[in-house]
Amino acid sequence: MSETTETIFSKIIRREIPANIVYEDELALAFKDINPQAPVHILIIPKKPIPKLSDAGSEDAVLLGHLLLTAKRVAEEAGLTNGYRVVINTDADGGQTVYHLHLHILGGRQLSWPPG
């Protein structure tokens, strides 16, 4: 996949389609998942269109760290004081369906392991 591939997340970043945005800064956007898999299910996306984690390079190290710190902040703001899970699905076998790197924050209930 090319970095210029258009996705639903690109349209959310440009505000061409609505989303329930809970956090935004110059590098990232966080919004509630429209098909939640837990009581709290928030997606965090970089504004830079990286199709999947395996496409990220060393030049993305600061951005990747920022996404994890954003996940921590968004989870705290969502009140996930008993814990939460951060998931990055990568490619078909990893369950990725939208080819724009994104982190899932899942919480609000006890999560089982293994996940699937």
C-alpha beads as a LAMMPS data file, in Angstrom:
LAMMPS data file: protein, C-alpha beads

116 atoms
115 bonds

1 atom types
1 bond types

-500.0 500.0 xlo xhi
-500.0 500.0 ylo yhi
-500.0 500.0 zlo zhi

Masses

1 110.0

Atoms # bond

1 1 1 0.000 0.000 0.000
2 1 1 1.165 3.491 -0.796
3 1 1 1.364 6.306 1.746
4 1 1 -0.961 8.279 -0.520
5 1 1 -3.758 5.695 -0.347
6 1 1 -7.023 7.386 0.611
7 1 1 -8.797 5.952 3.676
8 1 1 -11.770 6.783 5.850
9 1 1 -9.254 8.071 8.416
10 1 1 -7.851 10.560 5.896
11 1 1 -11.379 11.893 5.458
12 1 1 -11.853 12.145 9.242
13 1 1 -8.597 14.115 9.562
14 1 1 -9.830 16.537 6.860
15 1 1 -13.290 16.689 8.511
16 1 1 -14.964 15.385 5.364
17 1 1 -16.855 12.810 7.411
18 1 1 -17.907 13.194 11.052
19 1 1 -16.285 11.509 14.015
20 1 1 -16.672 11.814 17.766
21 1 1 -13.250 13.389 18.338
22 1 1 -11.962 13.226 21.916
23 1 1 -8.414 14.557 21.398
24 1 1 -6.371 16.316 18.744
25 1 1 -2.937 17.862 18.446
26 1 1 -0.592 18.664 15.564
27 1 1 0.463 15.006 15.114
28 1 1 -2.525 12.875 16.107
29 1 1 -6.288 12.586 16.308
30 1 1 -8.315 10.398 18.683
31 1 1 -11.967 9.513 18.252
32 1 1 -14.528 6.979 19.450
33 1 1 -14.793 3.796 17.385
34 1 1 -18.148 3.517 15.593
35 1 1 -18.198 -0.255 16.247
36 1 1 -16.945 -0.478 19.849
37 1 1 -15.575 -3.783 21.116
38 1 1 -15.510 -2.608 24.756
39 1 1 -17.363 0.042 26.794
40 1 1 -14.510 2.413 25.919
41 1 1 -13.047 1.972 22.430
42 1 1 -11.074 4.906 21.088
43 1 1 -8.892 5.019 17.987
44 1 1 -5.743 7.124 17.776
45 1 1 -4.389 7.918 14.338
46 1 1 -1.342 9.831 13.206
47 1 1 -2.068 12.693 10.844
48 1 1 0.831 11.430 8.745
49 1 1 -0.609 8.623 6.561
50 1 1 1.461 5.544 7.437
51 1 1 -0.475 2.545 6.039
52 1 1 0.634 0.000 8.686
53 1 1 3.136 -0.389 11.491
54 1 1 5.451 -2.452 9.291
55 1 1 5.716 0.570 6.940
56 1 1 6.995 2.881 9.691
57 1 1 10.671 3.777 9.524
58 1 1 13.270 5.121 11.897
59 1 1 12.205 8.624 10.832
60 1 1 8.834 7.880 12.507
61 1 1 10.307 7.077 15.943
62 1 1 9.211 10.358 17.534
63 1 1 5.723 10.057 16.040
64 1 1 5.327 6.457 17.255
65 1 1 6.367 7.469 20.765
66 1 1 3.936 10.374 20.609
67 1 1 1.092 8.006 19.681
68 1 1 1.783 5.844 22.755
69 1 1 1.929 8.869 25.052
70 1 1 -1.290 10.114 23.456
71 1 1 -2.877 6.723 24.216
72 1 1 -1.877 7.137 27.877
73 1 1 -3.349 10.648 27.999
74 1 1 -6.590 9.706 26.227
75 1 1 -7.059 6.641 28.477
76 1 1 -6.608 8.807 31.569
77 1 1 -9.095 11.374 30.224
78 1 1 -11.555 8.534 29.519
79 1 1 -11.334 7.476 33.172
80 1 1 -9.726 4.093 32.560
81 1 1 -8.211 3.913 36.065
82 1 1 -8.475 0.101 36.329
83 1 1 -6.448 -0.494 33.180
84 1 1 -6.859 -0.702 29.442
85 1 1 -5.392 -2.368 26.382
86 1 1 -3.623 -0.692 23.461
87 1 1 -3.739 -2.699 20.216
88 1 1 -2.154 -2.141 16.808
89 1 1 -3.421 -4.533 14.134
90 1 1 -0.984 -4.949 11.265
91 1 1 -1.907 -6.358 7.856
92 1 1 -4.491 -9.027 7.036
93 1 1 -3.387 -11.737 9.470
94 1 1 -3.206 -9.121 12.227
95 1 1 -6.810 -8.091 11.605
96 1 1 -6.110 -4.693 10.033
97 1 1 -9.036 -3.458 7.951
98 1 1 -8.163 0.232 7.462
99 1 1 -4.702 0.780 6.017
100 1 1 -3.827 3.904 7.992
101 1 1 -1.840 3.106 11.139
102 1 1 -4.063 3.322 14.201
103 1 1 -4.038 2.377 17.862
104 1 1 -7.088 0.965 19.615
105 1 1 -7.623 1.848 23.274
106 1 1 -9.971 -0.732 24.794
107 1 1 -11.239 -0.571 28.356
108 1 1 -14.104 -0.173 30.742
109 1 1 -14.364 -3.914 31.478
110 1 1 -12.123 -6.889 32.229
111 1 1 -10.454 -7.953 28.958
112 1 1 -9.634 -11.604 28.307
113 1 1 -6.380 -13.113 27.068
114 1 1 -5.528 -14.305 24.525
115 1 1 -7.475 -11.766 22.486
116 1 1 -8.385 -14.042 19.596

Bonds

1 1 1 2
2 1 2 3
3 1 3 4
4 1 4 5
5 1 5 6
6 1 6 7
7 1 7 8
8 1 8 9
9 1 9 10
10 1 10 11
11 1 11 12
12 1 12 13
13 1 13 14
14 1 14 15
15 1 15 16
16 1 16 17
17 1 17 18
18 1 18 19
19 1 19 20
20 1 20 21
21 1 21 22
22 1 22 23
23 1 23 24
24 1 24 25
25 1 25 26
26 1 26 27
27 1 27 28
28 1 28 29
29 1 29 30
30 1 30 31
31 1 31 32
32 1 32 33
33 1 33 34
34 1 34 35
35 1 35 36
36 1 36 37
37 1 37 38
38 1 38 39
39 1 39 40
40 1 40 41
41 1 41 42
42 1 42 43
43 1 43 44
44 1 44 45
45 1 45 46
46 1 46 47
47 1 47 48
48 1 48 49
49 1 49 50
50 1 50 51
51 1 51 52
52 1 52 53
53 1 53 54
54 1 54 55
55 1 55 56
56 1 56 57
57 1 57 58
58 1 58 59
59 1 59 60
60 1 60 61
61 1 61 62
62 1 62 63
63 1 63 64
64 1 64 65
65 1 65 66
66 1 66 67
67 1 67 68
68 1 68 69
69 1 69 70
70 1 70 71
71 1 71 72
72 1 72 73
73 1 73 74
74 1 74 75
75 1 75 76
76 1 76 77
77 1 77 78
78 1 78 79
79 1 79 80
80 1 80 81
81 1 81 82
82 1 82 83
83 1 83 84
84 1 84 85
85 1 85 86
86 1 86 87
87 1 87 88
88 1 88 89
89 1 89 90
90 1 90 91
91 1 91 92
92 1 92 93
93 1 93 94
94 1 94 95
95 1 95 96
96 1 96 97
97 1 97 98
98 1 98 99
99 1 99 100
100 1 100 101
101 1 101 102
102 1 102 103
103 1 103 104
104 1 104 105
105 1 105 106
106 1 106 107
107 1 107 108
108 1 108 109
109 1 109 110
110 1 110 111
111 1 111 112
112 1 112 113
113 1 113 114
114 1 114 115
115 1 115 116
